[in-house]
Amino acid sequence: MTKAEIVAEIAQKTGIEKVNVQEVVESFMEVLKDSMKKGNNVYLRGFGSFIIKRRAEKTGRNISKNTTIIIPAHNIPSFKPSKVFVEEIKNNVR
């Protein structure tokens, strides 16, 4: 599902114009990204958590050149679904 499809479905379900829904969706994503850039996790009860994971420094290999490189420690964004959300997906067998 694309962002445009999400906007269209929310507009259809709520009766709000697509332009307004688009602004809200864009604002939500900006707030989420800005919060995570500042080092904060975002928790949405019943849905899941957008968390920052720390990756330790490690040694990688470039097989084509047969060399090793050091991959520095870094942060990555991650999503952890809530238990309720996971159970809903598990029980939705087609």
SULWOWO-V229495 format. One record per residue. N is the residue number from 0. PSI is psi in degrees with one decimal (NA if undefined). NEAR is the number of other C-alpha atoms within 12 Angstrom. D_LAST is the distance of its C-alpha to the last C-alpha in Angstrom with 2 decimals. Layout:
BEGIN
n=[N N]
psi=[PSI PSI]
near=[NEAR NEAR]
d_last=[D_LAST D_LAST]
END
This chain:
BEGIN
n=[0 1 2 3 4 5 6 7 8 9 10 11 12 13 14 15 16 17 18 19 20 21 22 23 24 25 26 27 28 29 30 31 32 33 34 35 36 37 38 39 40 41 42 43 44 45 46 47 48 49 50 51 52 53 54 55 56 57 58 59 60 61 62 63 64 65 66 67 68 69 70 71 72 73 74 75 76 77 78 79 80 81 82 83 84 85 86 87 88 89 90 91 92 93]
psi=[131.2 169.9 -39.8 -39.0 -37.6 -46.5 -45.5 -42.0 -41.3 -42.1 -40.9 -40.2 -33.5 -19.5 6.4 145.7 145.9 -36.9 -43.7 -40.7 -41.6 -44.5 -42.8 -45.3 -45.3 -42.9 -42.2 -46.8 -36.9 -45.2 -42.2 -49.4 -44.3 -41.6 -43.1 -32.8 -33.3 -3.9 10.5 140.8 154.9 125.3 124.4 101.0 131.4 -8.1 -58.8 -173.8 134.8 111.9 160.4 122.9 141.3 123.5 128.1 160.0 141.2 166.1 127.6 166.9 136.8 101.2 -38.1 -33.6 -5.5 48.8 160.1 147.2 153.2 121.9 115.4 160.5 143.4 164.4 146.8 145.4 148.2 155.0 130.4 111.5 151.9 160.6 -38.7 -44.9 -43.6 -43.8 -38.4 -40.4 -42.1 -39.6 -2.1 65.7 133.0 NA]
near=[8 9 17 17 15 18 25 22 19 21 21 14 13 13 14 17 17 23 16 17 25 22 18 20 23 19 14 15 17 14 17 25 22 16 19 24 18 14 18 18 24 27 20 18 14 15 19 19 23 26 25 24 19 14 14 13 13 13 13 13 13 12 9 7 8 9 11 13 14 13 14 13 13 13 17 18 23 19 19 22 21 18 16 16 18 15 14 14 14 11 10 9 7 5]
d_last=[18.30 22.10 24.70 25.69 22.23 22.19 25.69 24.90 22.00 24.19 27.10 25.25 24.00 27.41 29.82 31.55 32.84 31.00 34.17 34.26 30.59 31.22 34.21 32.34 29.51 32.24 34.29 31.47 30.91 34.71 35.19 32.45 34.06 37.57 36.82 35.38 38.36 40.60 38.92 37.00 33.45 31.34 29.40 26.93 26.28 22.70 21.51 23.29 26.52 27.99 30.42 33.11 33.15 36.44 36.53 39.67 42.09 41.43 42.89 41.06 42.11 42.65 42.32 43.89 47.02 46.96 47.56 46.24 45.53 45.14 42.05 43.21 41.44 39.22 36.68 33.13 30.72 27.51 24.60 23.58 20.66 21.49 20.28 18.79 16.81 15.62 14.56 12.60 10.65 10.39 9.21 6.39 3.78 0.00]
END
